[in-house]
Every structure is written in C-alpha cells, then in structure tokens.
C-alpha cells in the first residue's frame, strides 16, 4: 500500500500539471518514479507492475488530450473575438469610405451639369473642345467612383473578400518564420501596424499583400 500510495500521489501531481508543452517531460518523470520506487523496495520484494505503469501513461495521455483541447478552444475563442473586432472596424471603415465616395460622386455630378450648361451656351470652338474634354474626364471620374462604391458594397456583403498578408519578424521569431493571415480591412497595413504594436517588440516586415475574393481559401492553401 505504501509504494502504491507514493506512486499514485506523485503521478497525480504531475498529471494535474500536464500541458500541450510539457507532455514528454512529464511522461519521462512518471517512468523514472516507477523505476525509483521499485528499486527502493527491492529488498522487500515489492514492486509496481509495468501494466500499472502503462495505465498511468494512458491516464497521462487523456489528461494531455484534455489540456490540448482546452488550449485549442481558448485559441478559437481568441480568434473569434479578434475577428469580431475586425468586422466592427471594417464596418466603420466602409461606412466612412462610402460617405467620402458619395460626396465625390455628388461633386462630379454637379460639375458635369455645370459643364453641360456651359457647353450649351458656348460659341467658341476652342472652348467647346475644352469643355467636351472636361466632360469626358468627369464622366470617367464618375464611373471610377461608382465602381469603387460597388466594390465597397461587395466587400460589405461578402465575408470571404479581403487581403492575405505574409509578414515576418526576425527580432521576435528568428529567421525563416513567416506569419500568414487574413484581414478584411480596407487598409490592410493598418491591421499589420496593430499586430506590430500589440504582440511583438519589433515592427513586422511585409512581404506580400494579396487581395482575394476568397481570402480564407487562399490563406489555407498558402499554409
């Protein structure tokens, strides 16, 4: 009973502390405790069987899987909260950008009407040619802004559209380590600046910013 109680108590303390990072060291420690206790009790001809040791290792595996699952769920929750914050920032960016674009479209429409009125009243051929050029350029600007507005509507309606970024941080993580992620923000560099200020002591180096209408699929393929 004494050797069994000692083994169980020491194993319980170790198993309670197992994480996804220290599994191997805890397993080695349990095996060593089994060997040490058996050695200490050689003269009494008492020992813990290897079958019982295997059961403790099985228990350790279960505790490890539980700890790993908890860590995964914690990471999923963190990513979900981060994505929710990103969505709120994106919605605000789109709203502000739409206001600017609508204002510019209104400006160009007013300008267009003014130019057309001038064209009706002009008698000079040179002035007519200049006005027609201005009208053509203004029409082009209106089309560009309309296209920009449609793109904003698409970005707002489709949650898969965004930028895939590829960045690194030698000072924080060393060489040959890349971070690949997705941001739906209109200005992806702003997101990378936030990552630089919040999680690492050095600024990230940007290697690529890739816009895609299926950004999350592209991120998965790159990973």
C-alpha positions in Angstrom: 0.0 0.0 0.0 2.8 2.4 0.8 4.6 2.0 -2.6 1.3 2.3 -4.4 0.2 5.4 -2.4 3.6 7.1 -3.2 3.4 6.3 -6.9 -0.2 7.4 -7.2 0.4 10.7 -5.3 3.4 11.7 -7.3 1.7 10.8 -10.6 -1.4 12.7 -9.6 0.6 15.9 -9.0 2.4 15.5 -12.3 -0.7 14.6 -14.4 -2.6 17.6 -13.0 0.1 19.9 -14.3 0.4 18.4 -17.8 0.0 20.8 -20.7 0.4 20.6 -24.5 4.0 21.8 -24.0 5.4 19.6 -21.2 3.9 16.2 -22.0 7.2 14.4 -22.9 9.0 15.6 -19.7 6.1 14.5 -17.5 6.0 11.1 -19.2 9.7 10.6 -18.5 9.2 11.7 -14.9 6.5 9.1 -14.3 8.6 6.3 -15.8 11.5 7.4 -13.6 9.4 7.5 -10.4 8.2 3.9 -11.3 11.8 2.7 -11.6 13.0 4.5 -8.5 10.2 3.2 -6.3 10.7 -0.4 -7.5 14.4 -0.1 -6.8 13.9 1.3 -3.3 11.6 -1.7 -2.5 13.8 -4.4 -3.9 14.7 -5.8 -0.5 11.0 -6.1 0.5 10.4 -7.9 -2.9 7.6 -5.4 -3.6 7.1 -3.7 -7.0 4.6 -1.9 -9.2 3.9 -3.8 -12.3 4.6 -2.4 -15.8 0.9 -2.9 -16.6 0.0 -0.5 -13.9 2.6 2.0 -15.2 1.0 1.7 -18.7 -2.4 2.6 -17.1 -0.8 5.7 -15.6 0.7 6.6 -19.0 -2.8 6.2 -20.5 -4.2 8.5 -17.9 -1.5 11.0 -18.8 -2.4 10.8 -22.4 -6.1 11.5 -21.6 -5.1 14.5 -19.4 -2.8 15.8 -22.2 -5.6 15.5 -24.8 -8.0 17.4 -22.4 -5.4 20.1 -21.9 -4.7 20.4 -25.6 -8.4 20.6 -26.4 -8.8 23.4 -23.8 -5.9 25.3 -25.4 -7.5 24.8 -28.9 -10.8 26.1 -27.6 -9.1 29.0 -25.9 -7.3 29.9 -29.2 -10.6 29.5 -31.2 -12.3 31.9 -28.8 -9.4 34.4 -29.1 -9.6 34.2 -32.9 -13.3 34.7 -32.8 -13.1 37.8 -30.6 -10.3 39.1 -32.9 -12.5 38.5 -36.0 -15.4 40.2 -34.3 -13.3 43.3 -33.6 -12.0 43.2 -37.2 -15.6 43.1 -38.5 -16.6 46.1 -36.5 -13.6 48.1 -37.7 -14.3 47.0 -41.3 -17.9 48.1 -41.0 -16.8 51.5 -39.7 -14.2 51.9 -42.4 -16.7 51.0 -45.2 -19.3 53.4 -43.7 -16.8 56.3 -43.7 -15.4 55.4 -47.1 -18.9 55.3 -48.6 -19.6 58.8 -47.3 -16.5 60.1 -48.9 -17.3 58.3 -52.2 -20.9 59.6 -52.2 -19.7 63.1 -51.6 -17.2 62.8 -54.5 -19.9 61.4 -56.9 -22.2 64.3 -55.9 -19.4 66.7 -56.6 -18.7 65.2 -60.1 -22.4 65.1 -61.0 -22.7 68.8 -60.1 -19.6 69.6 -62.1 -21.0 67.6 -65.0 -24.2 69.5 -65.0 -22.3 72.8 -64.9 -20.0 71.8 -67.8 -23.0 70.7 -69.9 -24.7 74.1 -69.2 -21.6 75.9 -70.3 -21.4 73.8 -73.4 -24.9 74.8 -74.5 -24.1 78.4 -74.2 -20.6 78.4 -75.7 -19.9 79.8 -79.2 -16.2 79.4 -79.3 -14.9 76.2 -81.0 -11.8 76.0 -78.8 -13.9 76.4 -75.6 -16.3 73.8 -76.8 -13.4 71.3 -77.4 -12.0 72.0 -73.9 -15.5 71.6 -72.3 -16.0 68.3 -74.1 -12.7 67.1 -72.8 -13.6 68.1 -69.2 -17.0 66.4 -69.6 -15.3 63.2 -70.8 -12.8 63.3 -67.9 -15.6 63.9 -65.4 -17.6 61.0 -66.8 -14.6 58.8 -66.3 -14.2 60.0 -62.7 -17.9 59.3 -62.0 -17.6 55.8 -63.4 -14.5 55.1 -61.3 -16.2 56.3 -58.2 -19.3 54.2 -59.0 -17.1 51.2 -59.4 -15.4 52.0 -56.1 -18.8 52.2 -54.4 -19.9 48.8 -55.9 -16.6 47.3 -54.7 -17.4 48.6 -51.2 -20.9 47.1 -51.3 -19.4 43.8 -52.4 -16.8 43.8 -49.6 -19.6 44.6 -47.1 -21.8 41.8 -48.3 -19.2 39.0 -48.8 -17.4 37.9 -45.7 -14.7 36.0 -47.7 -13.3 39.0 -49.5 -10.1 40.5 -48.0 -6.4 40.7 -48.0 -4.0 37.8 -47.3 -0.8 39.1 -45.7 2.6 37.5 -45.5 4.8 39.0 -42.8 7.8 38.2 -40.7 9.6 39.4 -37.6 13.2 38.3 -37.3 13.7 40.1 -34.0 10.8 38.3 -32.3 10.7 34.9 -34.0 14.0 34.5 -35.8 14.7 33.8 -39.5 12.7 31.5 -41.8 9.5 32.1 -39.8 6.5 33.6 -41.6 3.1 34.7 -40.4 0.3 34.2 -42.9 -3.1 35.7 -42.1 -6.2 37.4 -43.4 -7.7 40.8 -42.8 -10.9 42.2 -44.3 -9.9 45.8 -43.5 -9.9 48.2 -46.4 -6.4 49.3 -45.4 -4.6 46.0 -44.6 -1.4 47.8 -43.5 -3.4 49.3 -40.5 -4.0 45.8 -39.3 -0.3 44.9 -39.6 0.6 48.0 -37.6 -1.8 46.9 -34.9 -0.1 43.5 -34.8 3.3 45.2 -34.5 2.3 47.4 -31.6 0.3 44.8 -29.6 2.1 41.4 -29.7 5.8 41.9 -30.5 8.6 44.3 -29.6 9.6 44.8 -33.2 7.7 46.0 -36.3 6.7 43.3 -38.8 8.3 43.2 -42.3 5.7 42.9 -45.0 6.5 40.5 -47.9 3.1 40.4 -49.6 -0.4 41.8 -49.5 -2.8 39.8 -51.8 -6.4 40.8 -52.3 -8.7 37.9 -53.0 -12.5 37.5 -53.1 -11.8 34.1 -51.4 -9.2 35.3 -48.9 -9.6 32.5 -46.4 -9.3 29.8 -49.0 -6.1 31.4 -50.2 -4.8 31.6 -46.7 -5.4 27.9 -46.2 -3.7 27.0 -49.5 -0.6 29.1 -48.5 -0.5 27.4 -45.1 
